[in-house]
Amino acid sequence: MIFNSWSARDKKAQLHSYTNALKHEEMGPFVVESGKGIYVFDDEGRSYIEGMAGLWCTSLGFNQPRLVDAAKKQMEQLPFYHNFTHKTSTVSIELAEALLKISPVPMSKAYFTTSGSEANDTAMKIVWYYNNALNRPRKKKIISRIKAYHGVTIATASLTGLANNHNDFDLPISGIIHTDCPHYYRYGHEGETIEEFSQRCADNLETLIQKEDPETIAAFIAEPVMGAGGVIVPPPTYFEKIQEILCRHDILFIVDEVICGFGRTGQMFGTTTFDLKPDMITMAKALSSAYVPIGALLINEKIYNIIRDNSNKIGTFGHGFTYSGHPVGAAVACETLKIYQEIDIVSHVQKMSSLFQQGLQSLIDHPLVGEIRGIGLLGGIELVKNKKIKESFPANLAIGTEMIRFLQKHGLILRNIQDTIACCPPLIINEEQITDLIDKIKMGLNDTLNWIYEKEYDKN
């Protein structure tokens, strides 16, 4: 590859997330220069469907003028203020009220951050603060799940159940434990029904709690749909069984809506889609259509009352970020919520999701496709070597990475999670664009299959 000036400059200047640094020195970056609707354009003017909405986040596309105007207006009026020591901004109050109004279950207060990682990190700290206030110093452990994704701070990367987020970072920290990943296709036993699988996941959670001692388990955290773990949709009755166990053992339930929130699953929140009853809800990404970094944590009245009384007892709630409730982020988020309401984003997703999910399911007979999973405008395609026995390709073949490369040549940006191809387009996508997206995936699958045949031919 011949490096252009931007590529050469990037190699000298940036350390990239989730990137092999040595390979990056060889390959250089893919440089995006502009965006419009569901499309982005590289530094040579080529267009691509951004089929991942950036990082599961740019729900309203890449050039929504109202969000740009909201940021500009707020920058001119009040570019920064904080929420420390009884201070705040009017727009931060407006956003808190708006989120409490649309919350899928009754919540008492909103706390603002600049990312989903910070929101989940704050939830963890509140869990510990809450139990100390109740004089339960042993009730501190938090249960997450294998293949969960909850962030990359030291604490939230520990909640994340993915090896690459732990390797050589000395993670996870103590007090974080992981239970089963509810992926029936991969972890269901031979002859086991999906209902039996859900029950086994619940039984294993109960066994884990008893092994650790229920008096030491403080909280359970879960995404409605596990996004970065491979777009894993929970099997029927799974959350019903899990929540009964949490209630019985007085374990707080934290729902991570960072990917699922604001329409992605066909309801405003995944909490509604799967009938969840959380004590805390975290969110970010589509809260501002990712135009400005902002996240939020919602807490219920039970937790707030304990925080209130304990902060009075010890003198303060000693937690805060400089940019919590940043007025520019809050202004853009407020405008984003108004747009969602005005265009009825949930109804639009419901209309588009039928075509989207049917299009994905049309790929199931392809020789490389083992499973299609998804809900709303969220989907995953798992690539396998042998469909009959669900055999995966050797890891060193990096089949998912190769397919992403072919898709990009066809003008489609998706993301591989090992050998699962994730798809999460901007929520504003229309029928014609969905058809085009599915057609490009078909081309990428065929290119990948031909590439495999050529490699096998070369070996022989």
N, C-alpha and C positions, 0 to 999 in steps of 0.2 A: 504494500500500500504506500502510495506517495503521500507524505504529510503536507497538508496545507499550513498556512501560517497559524491558524487557530489551533490546529492539532499540535503543532510544535510548541506553541506557547503553553497549552494545557499540560503537556507532559512535564514541563519544567515547573509548573505552578501549583497544581492541585493533587491532593490525595483523594481518591474517589471511594465512595461507599460501595460495599458489596462487590469489590473488584479485585481481581488478581493483579497486583501492582506490576509484576514483571511482564505479564502479557500486555498490560496497558502501555508499557513503554514500547512494545513492538507494534501494537495495533493502533494506538491513538484513540481519541474519543469520537463518538457520534455527536456532532454539534448541532443543536437545535437553535434556530435564529428567530422564528416567529410562529404564531399559531392563529387559527381561525376556526371557530366552531369545534368540530371533533378532530380537526387536522392540525398537524404541526409541519413546519418546513425547515429543512436542514440548511446549512450554510452554502449549499450549492443550488438551493431553490427547489429541491425535490419535495413532494408532499407525501404525507403518511397519515393513515388513520391512526390516531393515538388510542389503541384498543385497550389500554390499561388506565385511561384517564390520568396519565402521569404515573402516580403511585396510588391508584385506587381513589383518587381524590378530586380531580378537576371536573366536577359534576356538571357545571354549566358551560363547559367548553372554554376555549382559550382566548376569547375576545369579547367578553360580556361588558359592554360599555358602562352599564349602571354600577358595576363593581369598581371599575376604574374611577368613575366619578365620585363614588362614595369615599374611596381612599383619598382622592385629591381634596375633596371638600373637608374631610376630617383633618388632613395634614395642614390645611390652611387655618382651620379653626382652633384645634388643639392637637398638636402632633404627638404629644406624650403626656401621660400622667399615670399615677400608680394607685394601688388600693391598700397601701400600708397605713396603719395608725389612723383609722376612721376616715380615710380619704378615698375618693373615687372620681369617676367622670360620669356625666349624664348618659353617655352612650353605653357605658358598661352596665349601668342600671337597666337600661332599655333591653339590652341583650339578655341579661339574667331573667328579666320578667318574661321575655319571649320564649326562652327555653323552658322555663317552668310551666308555661302555658301549654306547650306542645309535648311536654314529657309524656312518655307512654304509660307511666305509673306515677302516682303522686310523689312529688319531691319537694323539699323545703328550701334548699339554697343551691346556688351555682357558684363554683369556684373556677376561675379562669387560669389557663396555662398557655403555652405557645406550641404545644405538641401533644399527641396522644401518649407518648412516652412520659411526659411530665404529668399528664392527667392520671395515668396509672400509678406512677410513682407517688403522687399525692394521695391517691386512694390507699396505697399500702401504708403510708405514714399515718393516715387517719385511722386505719384498722388498729395499729399499735397504740396510738394515742387514746382511742376509744376504750380499748381493753385495759390499759393502765388506769384510766379514769374510773373504770368499774372495779378496780382492784383485782384484776385477773391477769397477773403478770406472766402466767404460763400460756395463756391463750393467744399465741402470736403466729403460729404457722399458717402459711397460705398455700392452698392447693391450686395448682394450675394443671394443664394437660400436655401430654406429649403432642408435639407439632403445633402447639399454641404460639401465637405471636402477640406480645403485649408491649414491645418497645425495646430500646437498646441502652437505657441507662443501666448502671450497675444492678439496681434492684429489678427493673422491668426486664432486662435481658435475662435475669435469673428466672422470672416468670415464663419468659419465652421458652418453649420446649423444643428448640432446634439446635442441633449440635454445632453448627457453624457460628452461632451466637455465643457459644460457651468456650469453644476450643481456644486454648492459650490466653484466655481472658481471666482465668481462675474463677470461673462461674460454673454453676450457680452459687450464690451465697447461702449460708445456712438458714434454715427456717422456711425454705421454699421446696415443696415436693410436687411431683407430677403424677397424675393418674392417666387412665387410658385415653387414647385418641379415639373418638367415636366414628371411625371410618369402617363401615361394614365391608366394603369391597376388599380392603386390605387386611382387616383384622377379624372378620367374621370366621368362625370355625366351619369346617365342612359339615353340611347338613343342618347348620344352625340358622333358624329364621331370623329376620331382622328384629322382630320383637324379642326373641331370646337374646340376641346380641345386645340390645339396649338394656335388658335386665342384667346381663353379665357385667356391662360397664358400671351399672349402678351398684351391683353387688361388690364389685372390686373396689369401688369408692368407699363403700361401707367398711370393707375389710381393712382398707388403708387407714381410715379414720380410727378404727378400733386398735389397729397396730400402733399408731402414733399416740393414741389416747385422745378421745374427743375433747377433753379439757385443755388440750394444747392447740386445737385447730380453730383459727380465728375467721378465715374467709376462704371462699372459692371464687375464682375468676374465670370467665369464659367469654369468648366471642360467640354471638348467635350462629354465624357461619365462620369457620376457621379459614381466613383468607390466605395469608402468607404461608400457612402450613399445607396448602394445596387445594383451596376452595372445597372444604369438607363440610357438607350439609349434614346437620344432625339427623339421625334416623328417628322415625316416629316414636313417641313416648319417652325418648331419651331424657329430655329436660324435665318432663313431668316427674320421672323417677328420681332424678338428681335433686330436684328442688325439695322433694319430700324428705330426703336424707338431710339436707342442709337445715331445713326448718326444725327437724327433730333434734339436731345437735346444736342448735343456736349458733349456726355458722353464717356469717354475713355473705351475701351474694353480690359480687361485682360483675356487671355486664359491660364488656368492652365493645362499644358501638363505633369504634374509630373507622372501620371499613363499612359496616352495615348501616350506619345511621344516615338519615335524610334521604330515604327513598330507595336505596339500592336493592333491597329485598322485595320491593313491591308494597311495602308499608313504610310510613315515615321512619320507623325504627324496627330493627330486627327483634327487639323485645316484644313488640306486638305480633310480629310474624310467628313467633314460637311461644307465645303466651308465657313470657318470663315475668318474674316478680322480684326484681333486684332491689337491694338496699342502696346501691350506688351505681351510677351510669357514667362511663367515660366516653368522650367524643372528640373529634378533631376533623381533619381532612375536609370532607364536604361541608363542614360548618361554615366555611368561607369559600367554598369551591376551590380551596387551596390558594386563593389569590394572595392572602396574607396569613402568616403562621398564627394559628389560634387553636386552642383546645379548651375543653371544659370538663368539669366533674360535677355531677349532680348528686346530692346526698338527701336522704329522707329525713323526716322530722325526728325520728328516734335517734339517729346519729347526731343530727344538729344539736339537739337538746343536751346530749352528753358533752359535745365540744363546747357549747356555750357555758355550761356549768363548770367544766374543768378549766377553761381559759380564765374564768373569773377566780377560781381557786388558786391557780398558779400565776395569774397575772397577765397571761397573753396566750394566744394561739400562735406559737412561734414558728410559723411557716410562711413562705412567700417567695415569689420570683419578681425580679425587676419589671418584667413585662406582663405580669398577670393583669388581665383586663385592659391591655393596651388599647387606647381609643381608636387607633386606625384599624386594628384587627376586629375590634368590636363593631365598628361602623360597617365594615365590609361584611361581617357575619350577619348583622341586622338586615342589610340589603339583600343578602343571599336568601335569608328566610322569607323575606317579602316576595322575592321572585318565585321561590318554591310555591308559595301560596297562590300567587297570581296566575302562574301557568299550570297549577295543579300537577305538580311533578309526580305525585304518587299515582294519579290516574294515567299519566303518560307512561310511566314505567310499567304499569299493569298492562297497558295496550301493547307496548313494544316487547315486553318480556315473552309473550306467547310466540311471536315470530323468532325472537332471539333463541329461546330454549329449543324450539322445534328445529331451527337451523343447526344448532349444536348437535341435537339428537340425530339429525340426518347423517352425521359423520360416524355413527357407531359401527357401521359395517366396514369401515376402512380397515385394512390389515394391521395398521399400527395402533388403532384405538382400542383400549381395554375398557375404559369407563368414561362416560360423560356425566358430569354432575354440575348442579347449579340451581339458582333460584333468582327470580327477578332479572336484573341485568348484571348478573354475576355468574361466571361459568368456568369450568375446568375440564380439560381433556387430558386423560392419563394415557401416555404412550407405553405400549408393552411389546415385548419380543414375541410372546406366545399368548394369544387371546384365551385359549382354552384353559390354560393353567395359571394365567395372570403373571407370567414370568416377566420380570423387568429386564431391560437391557443392562449390560455391564456398565458400571458407573463411569469407567474410563472412556466409554464411547461418547458420553455427553450428548446423547441424542436430543434432549430437550434444547440444549444450547444451539445445536445445528439447525433445528427447526426454526428457532427464533431468527437465525441468520437468513434462512430462506424467506420467511415471512417478511422480513424487512426489505428484501429485494423486491417483493411484490407490493410494497407500500403499506405495510401493516406492522405496527409496533405492538407486540404482546410480551409476556414475561414467562419464562420457564421457572418452575419450582422443582428442581431436579428434572424429572421426566413428565411433569404435569404442566401443560400450557394453560396459563391463567388468562382470562378475558374479562375486562371490567370497563366497558366503554363509557364515555361521558353520558350522563342520563338524558341529555337532549338529543341523542341519536334518533334518526328517523328510519322508516321502513326500508327505503332505498339504500341507505347507508348500512343497515344491518345485513341486507342481502349481499352487498359488496363485501362486507367484512367476512361473512361466511364463505363466499366464493374464494377469497384470498386465503382463508384457512385451508380450504380444500387443496388449493395449489401448493401451499406449504407442506401439507401432508404428503402429497404426491412427490414433490421434490425430495423430501426427506426419505421416502421409501426408495426412490431411485438412487439416492446417495448411499443408502445401506446396501442395495444390490451391487453397486459399483465397488464398494469396499469388500464385499464378499467375493466378488469376481477377482479383484486384485489379489486377495489372499490365496485363491486357488490357482 
